[in-house]
Amino acid sequence: MTRALKGARLSLIAGGLLVGLLLLVAVFADQITAVSPHYWDARSSILDGQPPFPPGPGHPLGTDEWGRDIWSRVVYGTRWSLFFAALVTAGRMVLAVAAAFVSVYGPRRAGWLVDKLYVMTTAIPPLVTYLLLLSTPAMRTVGLWPTVAITVCVLTLVEWPRVAVLLKGRLDQLLAEPFVEGAVAVGGGRWHIFRTHLLPHLWPTLLHLLSAEMARALLLMAQMGIFGILFGGGIMVVGDGRNPDRWFQTTGLPEWGSLLSDGRAHP
């Protein structure tokens, strides 16, 4: 085994272990930390001073300016960040696979349309497009889950043509291979050729794009968080109706973008 191949295998193993660790943290977030990432009892703030509190018993990473446990927000943020990124990735892949298939097997105008959509959506950097579309004041008044749905849709629709063009190029390469031309020569149908001859060779490309788009979606969420565009919503003050002396600080959903936003505003 060559040194380059050993290095590639080590990188693959390290990456797999890291992904597995993140999945375990996301699934078992409730068992990893018992502190809610949303609420903080203000009476502790009165006794101990104003937050943020430094690392100590019960708060290994301390708290933010609202008194929320940072460790808990990091752990639960893994769950929500991976979930949001998976939604965006799934949407892009579904649209891209369908568009690539239609571009290759459908009318010629379908391929032309996909290429033009790719040019249009990449003429402006996607991050700039997201900032223009998602930073409007109206986005702050539609509610938490509608905001999540709109953000996922925008992140999906802006970049699926790029993925479709990549898949279309790979399909064009495979269609030019001799084994596909032979299958066409013996009278193989389009669906039979795609399922039997193209799809087995397309799986590595699909898996590569799946992992790359997942990482890209997480990176975009971090970048948007720095500019204050959050999946998790804003900060609200809610009271306990049964106990008027008790109140809480809460956000919609913790995710890594909001952590970066908080860290930028309060270093």
KAZIPE-V768882 format. One line per field, one symbol per residue. ss: DSSP state (H for helix, E for strand, - for the rest). Layout:
ss: ???
This chain:
ss: --HHHHHHHHHHHHHHHHHHHHHHHHH-HHHH---------HHHHHHH-------E--E---E-----EHHHHHHHHHHHHHHHHHHHHHHHHHHHHHHHHHHHH--HHHHHHHHHHHHHHH---HHHHHHHHH--HHHH---HHHHHHHHHHHHHHHHHHHHHHHHHHHHHHHH--HHHHHHHH----HHHHHHHHHHHHHHHHHHHHHHHHHHHHHHHHHHHHH--------EEEEE-------EEEEE----HHHHHHHHHH--
